[in-house]
């Protein structure tokens, strides 16, 4: 591959040089890369010389080729940098395509946020259901305690009445009268 055309803008020169780096690192001929990528050698040559910008899916194909050849994928930060260089060249040389890719990225990001929001809503709904069940259990327990307390109050009232009747039936005694009065005042 010869030198890049000096008339290329800086964005396209950066992009074409990056592609050349990947090509050189694979150690393949253009025909070998053609077989690996399924893209004809003359089109690949135009990509490497900055005469044509591939579709953005070429980046994934290139990563797949590197993986097949070397057994390693591009690191996410490297892929992000390559993608940024690609988009910079697109912005200058094919602005409509750039806009489509930016809109796709925004749509993908919105879908990712929507999925995360849906997951959060699902988790919150599960928490609400658990809390509602817990609240129902607590209310049932409270009703049971109220029933026991009401029963205890009825029993206490009945016991007081029975005690008072027993005291009356026994008759007054000086000590018991005072006690009864004391007890009556408290009740």
C-alpha positions as CSV (number, residue, x, y, z in Angstrom):
1,X,0.0,0.0,0.0
2,X,1.3,3.4,-1.0
3,X,1.2,6.6,0.9
4,X,-2.1,8.3,1.5
5,X,-3.1,11.1,-0.8
6,X,-1.9,14.4,0.8
7,X,-5.2,16.0,-0.3
8,X,-7.1,13.9,2.2
9,X,-8.5,15.8,5.1
10,X,-7.2,15.1,8.6
11,X,-10.2,13.1,9.7
12,X,-10.0,10.8,6.7
13,X,-6.3,10.4,7.0
14,X,-6.6,9.4,10.7
15,X,-9.3,6.9,9.8
16,X,-7.4,5.4,6.9
17,X,-4.2,5.2,8.9
18,X,-6.1,3.4,11.7
19,X,-7.4,0.9,9.2
20,X,-3.9,0.4,7.8
21,X,-2.6,-0.4,11.3
22,X,-5.2,-3.1,11.8
23,X,-4.5,-4.5,8.3
24,X,-0.8,-4.6,8.9
25,X,-1.3,-6.2,12.3
26,X,-3.3,-9.1,10.7
27,X,-0.4,-10.0,8.4
28,X,-2.7,-10.9,5.5
29,X,-2.8,-9.9,1.9
30,X,-5.8,-8.0,0.6
31,X,-7.0,-11.3,-0.9
32,X,-6.6,-13.0,2.4
33,X,-8.5,-10.2,4.2
34,X,-11.1,-10.4,1.4
35,X,-11.7,-14.0,2.3
36,X,-11.9,-13.3,6.0
37,X,-14.3,-10.3,5.7
38,X,-16.2,-11.2,2.6
39,X,-15.5,-7.8,1.1
40,X,-13.7,-7.6,-2.3
41,X,-10.1,-6.6,-2.3
42,X,-10.7,-3.5,-4.5
43,X,-13.2,-2.1,-2.0
44,X,-10.9,-2.8,0.9
45,X,-8.1,-1.0,-0.9
46,X,-10.4,2.1,-1.3
47,X,-11.1,1.9,2.5
48,X,-7.4,1.7,3.3
49,X,-6.5,4.6,1.0
50,X,-9.3,6.9,2.4
51,X,-11.2,6.9,-0.9
52,X,-14.3,5.4,0.6
53,X,-15.9,5.1,4.0
54,X,-17.3,1.7,4.9
55,X,-20.6,1.1,6.7
56,X,-20.3,1.2,10.4
57,X,-20.9,-2.6,10.6
58,X,-17.4,-2.9,9.1
59,X,-16.0,-2.1,12.5
60,X,-17.6,-5.3,13.9
61,X,-16.4,-7.3,10.9
62,X,-12.9,-6.0,11.4
63,X,-13.0,-6.9,15.1
64,X,-14.3,-10.4,14.1
65,X,-11.4,-10.7,11.6
66,X,-8.9,-9.7,14.3
67,X,-10.4,-12.3,16.6
68,X,-10.2,-15.0,14.0
69,X,-6.6,-14.2,13.2
70,X,-5.2,-13.5,16.6
71,X,-7.7,-15.0,19.1
72,X,-8.3,-11.6,20.7
73,X,-10.9,-8.9,20.4
74,X,-10.3,-5.2,20.4
75,X,-10.5,-3.8,23.9
76,X,-13.7,-1.7,24.4
77,X,-11.7,1.5,24.8
78,X,-9.9,0.8,21.5
79,X,-13.1,0.1,19.8
80,X,-14.6,3.3,21.1
81,X,-11.6,5.3,19.9
82,X,-11.8,3.6,16.4
83,X,-15.5,4.3,16.3
84,X,-14.9,8.0,17.2
85,X,-12.3,8.3,14.4
86,X,-14.8,6.6,12.0
87,X,-17.6,9.0,13.0
88,X,-15.3,12.0,12.6
89,X,-14.5,11.0,9.1
90,X,-18.2,10.4,8.4
91,X,-19.1,13.8,9.7
92,X,-16.9,15.5,7.2
93,X,-17.3,13.2,4.2
94,X,-20.7,11.7,4.6
95,X,-22.7,13.9,7.0
96,X,-26.1,12.2,6.3
97,X,-24.6,8.8,7.2
98,X,-23.0,10.3,10.3
99,X,-26.4,11.7,11.3
100,X,-28.0,8.3,10.8
101,X,-25.4,6.6,13.0
102,X,-25.7,9.3,15.7
103,X,-29.4,8.8,15.7
104,X,-29.0,5.1,15.9
105,X,-26.6,5.5,18.9
106,X,-29.1,7.8,20.6
107,X,-31.9,5.2,20.0
108,X,-29.7,2.4,21.3
109,X,-28.9,4.5,24.4
110,X,-32.6,5.3,24.9
111,X,-33.5,1.6,24.6
112,X,-30.8,0.7,27.1
113,X,-32.1,3.4,29.5
114,X,-35.7,2.1,28.9
115,X,-34.6,-1.5,29.7
116,X,-32.9,-0.3,32.9
117,X,-36.0,1.7,33.9
118,X,-38.3,-1.3,33.2
119,X,-36.0,-3.4,35.3
120,X,-36.1,-0.9,38.1
121,X,-39.9,-0.7,37.9
122,X,-40.2,-4.4,38.0
123,X,-37.9,-4.6,41.1
124,X,-39.9,-1.8,42.8
125,X,-43.2,-3.6,42.0
126,X,-41.8,-6.7,43.7
127,X,-40.7,-4.7,46.7
128,X,-44.2,-3.1,46.9
129,X,-45.8,-6.6,46.7
130,X,-43.6,-7.8,49.5
131,X,-44.4,-4.7,51.6
132,X,-48.1,-5.1,51.0
133,X,-48.0,-8.7,52.1
134,X,-46.0,-7.7,55.2
135,X,-48.5,-4.9,55.9
136,X,-51.4,-7.4,55.6
137,X,-49.7,-9.8,58.0
138,X,-49.1,-6.9,60.4
139,X,-52.7,-5.8,60.2
140,X,-53.9,-9.4,60.8
141,X,-51.6,-9.6,63.8
142,X,-52.9,-6.3,65.1
143,X,-56.5,-7.4,64.7
144,X,-55.7,-10.6,66.6
145,X,-54.1,-8.5,69.4
146,X,-57.1,-6.2,69.5
147,X,-59.4,-9.2,69.8
148,X,-57.3,-10.7,72.6
149,X,-57.1,-7.3,74.4
150,X,-60.9,-6.8,74.1
151,X,-61.5,-10.3,75.4
152,X,-59.0,-9.6,78.3
153,X,-60.9,-6.3,79.1
154,X,-64.2,-8.2,79.1
155,X,-62.7,-10.8,81.4
156,X,-61.2,-8.2,83.7
157,X,-64.6,-6.3,83.9
158,X,-66.4,-9.6,84.6
159,X,-63.8,-10.5,87.3
160,X,-64.2,-7.1,89.0
161,X,-68.0,-7.5,89.0
162,X,-67.7,-10.9,90.4
163,X,-65.3,-9.7,93.1
164,X,-67.5,-6.8,94.0
165,X,-70.5,-9.1,94.2
166,X,-68.6,-11.5,96.4
167,X,-67.6,-8.7,98.7
168,X,-71.1,-7.5,99.0
169,X,-72.4,-11.0,99.7
170,X,-69.9,-11.5,102.5
171,X,-71.2,-8.5,104.3
172,X,-69.5,-5.5,105.5
173,X,-66.6,-5.7,107.9
174,X,-64.7,-2.6,109.0
175,X,-61.5,-3.5,107.2
176,X,-63.2,-4.9,104.1
177,X,-65.5,-1.9,103.8
178,X,-62.6,0.4,103.6
179,X,-60.9,-1.9,101.1
180,X,-64.1,-2.0,99.0
181,X,-64.3,1.7,99.0
182,X,-60.7,2.0,98.0
183,X,-61.2,-0.6,95.3
184,X,-64.5,1.1,94.2
185,X,-62.8,4.4,93.8
186,X,-60.0,3.0,91.6
187,X,-62.5,1.2,89.4
